[in-house]
């Protein structure tokens, strides 16, 4: 902090000393700390000067010519050899981030977060950003957001330390946020029927397809008619979440009767719209933005599917007894579908249709539903 300016009558006072003249003529002296707080130095001017000089020495706030020159030289050397936070973060984003093989949606979130870091700290050098600054930023986030930001900042500072731009990974010193335990609420078949009763026809088909195919949102909206072999009764899906895996999950499974029935309805609906995707609807208006983000004018985006399901879920009143953040989501249709299929066709088939590498993940989706009936295996 630059020394506080002094009036002509107070030029003999050390830097960072303020004078408080009362109406009765009494003069008080105060010392201005680097954090903006003021501490009283009493009424004795000589004692106040001694105390201020001592404080300036301890806090290294003596603005003498030598220190100014050394500071400017140090700053010049620093600027010539170490990039600013903005430059370092840009290199991290350009060179290091692509090697991480994140999924598309995850990468979009990370890129947005990096934009926030640029806005806050672009004027600093990496070493100038303190633990306090990062901690204060994390405190402003929700527990879920703070957990994601902390993980990302640790990775960023790891890159900075490896390049010699920071001495230590200060992000690792922050406390790991503890997220409150999520209240797990599952869909029921009865509640889904209540929701479907007020849904438009395309959304009813989308809900049924989600339940009977047990595919994720990102896969549901891009299943094409060409992925269905009616003659062989098979459905083929390349699961998008696994695209960056060493071995992407590519499933080809027999369709159970309920899945076959809803797919035939989806094919009929999409053919009427001349759309190649099973989930399709004619929008009220087609904008240039929609044309750019959609694979087909009548295709449905992930975000639109989620928002429409949430809209009609709440309009139906099926979950009015729950708080908004406790109501099951579109993704929870997958859990209901896995439960239904496990009950009727067995856990092994549910695991194969879901594309789960192991049964533990299938069991995770079954949690919160009634205990499944014992699986019967027949040998003929």
N, C-alpha and C positions, 0 to 999 in steps of 0.2 A: 504494500500500500504506500502511495506517495505521501511524503510528509505534509501535514496540514499547513496551509498558508498562515502566516503571522502578520499582525499589524505592525506599524512602525514602532509603537510603544512596547511591543513584546518581542523585538528581534533578538533579545538576549536569552529568550527561552529556547530550550532544545526542541527538536521536531516532535510532533505528535502531542504537544501540550496545549490544552485549551484553557482560556481564562473565563471565569464566570463572575461578573460584577453584579452584586446585589444592589437593590435600591438604597440600602442604608450605607453604601460605600464599602462594604466588606468584599474582599476578593478571594475567590476560591480557585484552586488549580486542579485540573483533571487530566488524566492520561487516556488517550484514545488507543485501545488495543487493536491488533490486526483484524479481529473478528467484528469490530464495530462497537464493542462494549466500552463504557467509560468508567474509569476508576478514580476515586478522589485522591489527590495528593496533598490535601490540607490547605491551610491559609499561609503558611510560611513559604515565601518565594524561594529562598535559598535551599530549603529542604526539598521543595518540589523539583527544583532543577537537578539536585543530586539524584533523586529517585528516578527522574525521567532519563537522565544520562545512563544510569545503571540498567534501566529497563531496555533502552535502545541498544546497549551493548549486548545484553543477554539475548534479545530478540534479533540481533544483527540488523538493526534499522538505522545505523549511522550512515547518512548520505554523504560520506566524504568522497573526495575526488578519486582517490585510488580505487575504492570499492565500485564506484560508477564505471570506471574504465575497465576494471576486471570483469564486471558483469557484462558490459557490452562486448568485450572480447569473447567471453564464454558463450554468449548468445550467438555471436557470429560463427564460432566454431561449431556450435550445436546445429545451427541452420545449414551449415555446409555438409555435415556428415549424417545427420539423422532426419528422416522425413517427418513431416507433421502427422498428427493423428489422421487427418483427412487423406494424406498420401498413403500412409501405411494401411489404412482400412481399404482404400481403393485397390491396393495390390493384393490384399487378402481376398477381396471379393473376386478379383480377376484371375488370380493364379491358384490360390489354395482352395477356394470354395468349390470350383468345378470338380475337383478330385474327390469330393466327399460322396458323390453319387446319391444325392437326395432325390426323393420323388418330386414331381413337378409342383404339387401343391405346397409341400414343405419348403421347397426352394423359394417360392413366392413369398411365404411368410417370413423367411429369413432375410430376404432382400428388403422387405418392408421394414423389418427391425433395424437393419443396417442403415437405412435411410434416417431412422430416428437418432442413431448414434452420431451420424454426420451432423445433424441439426444441433445436437447438444454440445459436441466436443471438437468440432472442426478447427476451432481457433487455438487448440492446445497441441503440445507435443505429447507423445504416448506417456512419457515419464512424468508429465505434469498432471495427469489425471490421477486423482487420489482415491484411496479406498472409500473415503467419506462420500465422494461424488457418485461412485458406483452404488454404494449402499443406499444413498438417498433416492437414487433413480429406481432401484428395486423396490423400495418401500412404497413408491407411488403406484405400483402395479398390483393387480390381483395376485393371489398365491399361484394360480396357474400360469399367468403371464410372467411373474417373477421367476418361476422355475425355468421357463423356456429362455428368458433373457439371460439368466445367470449361466446356463449351460452354453449359450452362444458366446457370451463375453469371455468365459473361461477359454473357449477354443480360439477366440480372437487374440487374447493376451498370450496364449501359448505360442501363437505364430509370431507375435511381437518379441517375446523373450528369445525365441529361437533365432531371430534376426538381429538381436542386440539392440532393439529399439526400446526395450523396457528391462529393468533389472529383475523383476519378479512378477509372477502372475497374481496381481492383487485381486482379481475377480474370484480366485479360489478361496480367498480369505473371508468372503461374505458368507453369511449364514444361509444354508440351504432352506428354501421356503418349505413349510409343512402344509400341504394342502389338506383341507378338511375332508374327512371321509365322505365320499360321494354316496348319497342315498340312492340305492339301486331300485328303480321301479321298472317293471316289465309290462309290456303290452299283454292284453288278454284277447282271445278270439272274439269275445263278446263286445269289447270296446272297439275293436277294429270294424266290426259290422256297423256300429253306431256312427263311426267316422265316415265309412264308405257310403252310408245312406244319404249324405248331403254333398258328396264329392262329385265333380264333373266326371264324365265317363272315362276320359284319358287318365285321370288320377286314380280312379278305381282300378283300372288295369295295371297301372304302375305299382299300386299297393299290393295287388295280388301277385304280380310278377316278383316283387321284392320278397314276399313271404314264401312263395313256392320255389323260387330259384335260389334264395338265400345268398344273393350276390351283393357286393358293396355298391354304394351309390355311384361311384365313378365307373363301375362296370355296367350297372343297370342301364345308364343313359346312352351307352354306345353299343349295346347288343344289337346286331343287325339281323335281318331276315336270313342273310346268307350264312349265319352261324348256326342255323337250325336245319337239321336233316330230318324231315318228317318221315321219310321212308324208313330210315334206320332208327328213328325215335331218339336222336341224340342232340345235345346242345353243346356247343364248343365256346369256351370263354378264355381269353388271355387276360388274366387278372392284372390290372394296371398298377396295383400296389407293389407288385413283384417285378416290374419292368427293370428296375435297377439292381435286382438280385443277380448273383452269379448264375443261378438257375431260375429264370422266371417261371411262375406257376401257370401252366397251360392245361386246362381241364377239358375233358370230353367225356360226358356222362350220359347215361340213359335217363330219359325224362320220366318221372313218375306221373301217374294219370292227371293229378291236379295241375302239375306244371305244364304238361302237354296241352291241357284244355285252355289255360290262360294264354299260352303262347299262340295257339291258333286264333284266339280272339285278338291278340295284339297284332298278329300278321294281317288279319282282315282289316283292322282299324288303320294300320300304317299304309296298307295298299290303297285304301280309299284316299289317303292324303298324299300318296306317291312319295312317301318318305321311307328310306331304307332302314330306319331304326324302329325297334319294337315299341319304344315309348315315344310317342309323337303327339303333337297338338298344333292346331292352327292358332297363332298368336293374334291378338286384337289388331296389332299393327307391327309391321316389320321395319325396323330402323336400320340405319347403316351400321350402328354399333352391334346390333343383334346379328347382322349378317357376318360381321367380322369375328365374333366370338363363338358362333354356332357352326356345327358341322353340316347342318342343313337348315333351311328356313323354318321347318316344322319340327326340328329336333328340340329336345328339352335339356337345358343345362343342369348341372348338379345343384347349383345354388337355387335355381327356380324350383326344382323338385322339392328341395328341403323346405323352402319358404311356403310353398303351396300346401305341403303336408301339415306343417305347423299351423297354418291358417285354418284349415278345415278341422284339424284335431281340436283346436280351441273353440271353434264355432260350434262343434258338435256337442260340447259339454261333457264329453266322455271322461275327462279327467279334471273336472271342476273341483273335485275334492282334494286335489294336489296343488302345491305351489307351482308357479310357472316353470321354475328351474328344476322341479322334480318330475315333470311330465316326460314320459318316454318319447324318444325322438324317432326320426325316420330310420336311423341306423339300428334302432332297437327292434325294427321289424325283422332284421336278420336273426336276432336271438329267438323271437317267437317262431320264425320259420324253422330254425334248427331244432327247437323243442318239438314242434308238430311232426316234423319228418322223423326225428328220433323215435317218437312214440309209435309212429305208424310203420316206418320202414327200417328202423335200426340206426344205431349211432355210426356204424361204419359208412353207410350210404350218405348220412348227413355230413360226415367229415369229408368224404370225397367230393360231394356237391359244393361244399363251402370252400374247398381248396385248402383245408388246414393240413399243415405238415405233420402235426401230431394230435393225438386225442385230447391233450391238455387244453388246447385252445377251444376245442369243441365243448369241453366241460365248462370252460369259462363262460361261454354263451348260454349254457344251460342253467347257470347259477341264477337263482331268483325265481325260477319256475318250479312247479311241483316236481318232486323226485320222479324221474322216468321209471317206467315199468321195467322189470328185468327183461333183458334182451333174450329172445328165444332163438336158438340156433338149431336147425334141423339138418340131419345128414340122410341123404337118400341114395 
